[in-house]
Amino acid sequence: MYTNPYMGFQPDKIMVLKGTTTVGVICSDGVILGTDRRATSGYYIAHKHVKKIFKIDDYVAATMAGVVAEAQKVLDRVRLEVQLYRYTMGRPMPIKSIATFASNLLFSSRLYPYVIQTIIAGVDSQGPDMYAIDWFGTLTREKYIATGSGSPIALGVLEDSLHEGMRVKEALPVVIRAISSAIKRDPGSGEGVDIVVVTKEGYKELTDEEIKRLLLK
């Protein structure tokens, strides 16, 4: 008799165990992605400086939350598809198409799901765009979003401080403050903040000095 190994699968419990804080924000002139740096295994701090922002191309990036190895595998596959599209079509792949490909990839594995949640964001010919995708492939377009165990705290800061039409320069201190607030209250998040900005000029990762200066604003 066949027994489904995923019988009793409870996504809400996996959400609790996803110790991280990842944030994405759409601005009028670009997108901002931010994460903490702590990697946990249950209540054990497995690593103190993990890069959770994945560069897919010069105009698009993604965050990683969930099982790190599975997230790396999925996003590596997405990056390969984006590079192949650019090579064969002679132009960048639209952000919506990238997110849809990732969604289809996760949906096709739903019986044995990759336990990840990702934010895919960037700037294409239509302007700044951002999508959130869960491990079953659910795809939603967002103006701002937070994922992981620290997301309730981060979302509170975002909802209180963001407003329509903000530029990257204005929103950066808000994103950094949102992640820093989550780090103070969520044991699954910690060890500092990583920030990436994508505009029509390209992909930029902020230095620790730039982040500290912006946090004081």
C-alpha positions, -999 to 999 in steps of 0.1 A, spaced: 0 0 0 13 34 -10 18 59 18 21 96 10 52 109 28 37 143 29 5 132 47 0 156 76 20 183 58 13 215 77 26 247 59 18 269 89 43 250 110 70 254 83 63 291 83 70 293 120 103 275 115 115 298 87 138 320 108 145 350 87 132 385 77 131 394 40 116 427 27 107 440 -8 95 475 -17 85 491 -50 95 527 -55 88 551 -83 123 548 -96 133 513 -87 130 484 -62 146 477 -28 152 442 -14 165 437 21 172 407 44 188 398 77 219 376 77 212 348 102 207 312 91 190 290 117 184 253 121 155 251 146 168 271 176 204 267 165 222 296 147 238 277 119 256 307 102 260 344 110 265 358 76 243 343 49 235 361 17 198 358 12 195 381 -18 202 363 -50 213 382 -81 195 368 -111 206 394 -136 218 430 -137 181 442 -136 165 416 -113 171 400 -79 153 376 -55 152 369 -18 155 335 -2 135 322 28 129 286 38 153 257 31 185 273 18 197 245 -5 162 242 -21 160 280 -26 195 280 -42 185 252 -66 153 269 -77 169 303 -81 199 289 -100 174 273 -124 156 307 -128 188 325 -134 198 300 -161 164 305 -178 168 343 -177 203 341 -193 191 317 -220 162 340 -228 186 370 -232 209 349 -254 182 336 -277 158 366 -278 184 394 -277 166 413 -249 160 409 -211 132 387 -199 103 407 -183 100 406 -146 65 391 -148 78 363 -170 106 355 -146 82 353 -117 57 332 -137 85 308 -146 95 304 -109 58 300 -100 54 272 -126 86 255 -114 73 254 -78 38 244 -88 50 215 -109 68 202 -78 38 206 -54 35 169 -45 71 170 -32 74 208 -27 105 229 -24 101 246 10 109 281 0 94 315 -3 109 341 -26 104 377 -36 114 384 -72 118 421 -81 135 443 -107 131 469 -133 123 462 -170 108 481 -199 75 485 -180 93 500 -149 97 486 -114 79 453 -107 78 428 -78 62 394 -71 60 371 -41 59 334 -46 54 306 -20 64 269 -22 32 258 -40 37 284 -67 12 310 -55 21 342 -73 11 377 -62 21 411 -74 31 434 -45 40 470 -38 56 460 -5 60 427 12 78 409 41 84 372 45 98 349 71 94 347 109 102 384 114 76 396 88 48 407 112 72 432 128 87 443 95 53 448 79 42 470 108 71 494 101 65 493 63 27 500 66 34 529 91 60 547 70 56 539 33 35 560 10 26 561 -27 52 575 -50 82 572 -27 117 572 -44 144 548 -35 163 574 -15 133 580 7 123 544 12 158 530 20 158 541 57 123 526 61 134 492 47 165 492 69 145 502 100 119 474 93 145 447 92 164 461 122 131 462 142 125 425 133 160 416 144 154 431 178 122 410 184 125 379 163 150 352 174 152 337 139 166 370 125 198 387 132 235 395 125 229 426 104 212 438 73 218 433 36 203 457 11 201 456 -27 187 484 -49 178 478 -86 171 508 -108 173 515 -145 210 521 -138 214 485 -127 220 464 -96 237 478 -65 245 462 -31 248 487 -2 279 486 20 277 482 58 288 518 61 260 531 39 234 510 58 246 523 92 244 559 79 209 554 66 197 537 98 205 570 117 181 590 95 
